[in-house]
Amino acid sequence: MVTQAAIRAAPSDPLLALSNPRRREILRLIWSEERSAGDIARAFDVSWPAISQNLRVLKESGLVHERRVGTSRLYRADRRSLRPLESYLRRMWERDVDRLRLLAEAEERRRSKR
């Protein structure tokens, strides 16, 4: 489990920021459109400070842009910041998919010998 102390120690780590399901859901909400902090908060049944903390972590990790308009803060996902992370995850998944394929082929050969 990722602790709050770990998050404070490495707030700029995108993987750590995405380790929290609520932050992943916030990112999904602002993936295609800019939304105000209030709009984001209304989508969750948690306190405003909890949403604010999650937005801060996402912003510090570079996954989210914040834009101020008067007294409002608008948030949008920064898709470009996810590109390096995407290639890292893709490489990791490719190894797992290759391993799964090999296991499935071995199982198929084993069953065909029966």
C-alpha positions in Angstrom: 0.0 0.0 0.0 1.3 3.5 -0.9 1.4 5.8 2.2 0.7 9.5 2.3 4.3 9.9 3.4 5.5 8.2 0.2 3.4 10.5 -1.8 4.8 13.6 -0.1 8.3 12.3 -0.6 7.9 11.8 -4.3 5.0 14.0 -5.5 6.4 14.2 -9.0 6.3 10.5 -9.7 3.5 9.8 -12.2 3.3 6.1 -11.4 2.9 6.9 -7.7 0.2 9.5 -8.6 -1.7 6.9 -10.6 -1.5 4.2 -7.9 -4.6 5.8 -6.3 -7.9 4.7 -7.8 -9.6 8.1 -7.1 -6.8 9.9 -8.9 -7.2 7.6 -11.9 -10.9 8.4 -11.9 -10.2 12.1 -11.7 -7.8 11.8 -14.6 -10.5 10.0 -16.6 -13.0 12.8 -15.9 -10.7 15.4 -17.2 -9.2 13.4 -20.1 -11.3 14.9 -22.8 -12.5 18.1 -21.3 -11.5 20.8 -18.9 -13.5 20.8 -15.7 -13.6 23.0 -12.7 -12.5 21.7 -9.3 -16.1 21.9 -8.1 -17.3 19.8 -11.1 -14.7 17.2 -10.3 -15.5 17.2 -6.5 -19.2 16.7 -7.3 -18.4 13.4 -9.0 -17.2 11.9 -5.7 -18.6 11.2 -2.3 -15.6 12.6 -0.4 -14.6 15.8 1.2 -13.4 18.8 -0.8 -9.9 18.7 0.9 -9.5 15.1 -0.3 -10.3 16.1 -3.9 -8.0 19.1 -3.6 -5.2 16.9 -2.3 -5.6 14.5 -5.2 -5.6 17.3 -7.7 -2.4 18.7 -6.2 -0.7 15.3 -6.5 -1.8 14.9 -10.1 -0.6 18.5 -10.9 2.7 18.0 -9.2 3.3 14.8 -11.0 2.8 16.6 -14.3 -0.3 14.6 -15.3 -2.7 17.6 -15.0 -2.7 21.2 -16.1 -4.4 23.8 -13.9 -5.7 27.1 -15.4 -7.1 29.9 -13.4 -10.0 31.9 -14.6 -11.0 34.6 -12.1 -11.5 32.6 -8.8 -12.1 29.3 -10.6 -9.5 26.7 -11.2 -9.9 24.5 -14.3 -8.2 21.2 -14.7 -7.4 19.1 -17.8 -5.3 15.9 -18.2 -1.9 16.5 -19.9 -1.8 13.6 -22.4 1.7 14.4 -23.5 3.0 13.8 -20.0 1.7 10.2 -20.2 3.6 9.3 -23.4 6.8 8.2 -21.6 4.7 6.3 -19.1 2.7 4.7 -21.9 5.9 3.3 -23.6 7.1 2.0 -20.2 3.8 0.2 -19.5 3.6 -1.1 -23.1 7.0 -2.7 -22.8 6.1 -4.2 -19.4 2.8 -5.6 -20.8 4.4 -7.0 -24.0 6.6 -9.2 -21.8 3.6 -10.4 -19.9 1.5 -11.0 -23.1 4.4 -12.9 -24.6 4.7 -15.0 -21.5 0.9 -15.6 -21.5 1.1 -16.6 -25.2 3.9 -19.1 -24.5 1.9 -20.6 -21.6 -1.2 -20.9 -23.7 0.7 -22.6 -26.5 2.3 -25.1 -24.1 -1.1 -25.9 -22.6 -2.6 -26.4 -26.0 0.3 -28.8 -26.9 -0.2 -30.7 -23.7 -4.0 -31.1 -24.3 -3.5 -32.2 -27.9 -1.2 -35.0 -26.8 -4.0 -36.6 -24.8 
